[in-house]
Amino acid sequence: MKKYTFYDNVFDVVRLIPEGRVTTYGSIAKYLGMMKSARMVGWALNSTINKNLELPVHRVINRNGILTGKNHFSSPFKMKKLLEKEGVVIQNDQVINFNEVYWDPTQELL
């Protein structure tokens, strides 16, 4: 039986982010009971590079709505393009309609 790690738990939450919505590294950490571990969430998502995990990591942004993870994609514009394709409005690497598209796992996953 596999022991679930923090990374596995992060991946499970990310899989649940609906299309056209975004959440933050800190929101995921808080949901997992590790409030001060937003960076660990980022490390977990960064570990998925070049792995076929089919995770919508483009839907995870920083608390200010900025696409801080964009440089970890195959192109620095890919994250923006994926979000815009889902209807998220981006300007200068920031989600403009953040309050409309924010998905809070602590509220959504009761």
GIGIRA-V468425 format. One record per backbone hydrogen bond with DSSP energy under -0.5 kcal/mol. CO is the residue of the C=O (numbers start at 0). NH is the residue of the N-H. If there is no record, write none. Layout:
# GIGIRA-V468425
co->CO nh->NH
co->CO nh->NH
This chain:
# GIGIRA-V468425
co->1 nh->3
co->4 nh->8
co->5 nh->9
co->6 nh->10
co->7 nh->11
co->8 nh->12
co->9 nh->13
co->10 nh->14
co->11 nh->15
co->12 nh->15
co->13 nh->16
co->17 nh->20
co->21 nh->102
co->22 nh->60
co->23 nh->27
co->24 nh->28
co->25 nh->29
co->26 nh->30
co->27 nh->31
co->28 nh->33
co->29 nh->32
co->33 nh->36
co->36 nh->40
co->37 nh->41
co->38 nh->42
co->39 nh->43
co->40 nh->44
co->41 nh->45
co->42 nh->46
co->44 nh->47
co->45 nh->48
co->47 nh->50
co->50 nh->52
co->54 nh->56
co->55 nh->58
co->56 nh->59
co->58 nh->22
co->58 nh->60
co->60 nh->24
co->61 nh->64
co->64 nh->94
co->65 nh->61
co->65 nh->67
co->66 nh->69
co->68 nh->71
co->69 nh->72
co->74 nh->77
co->74 nh->78
co->76 nh->80
co->77 nh->81
co->78 nh->82
co->79 nh->83
co->80 nh->84
co->81 nh->85
co->82 nh->85
co->82 nh->87
co->83 nh->86
co->87 nh->89
co->88 nh->95
co->88 nh->96
co->90 nh->93
co->92 nh->66
co->93 nh->90
co->93 nh->95
co->94 nh->97
co->96 nh->99
co->96 nh->100
co->97 nh->101
co->100 nh->21
co->101 nh->103
co->102 nh->104
co->103 nh->106
co->103 nh->107
co->104 nh->108
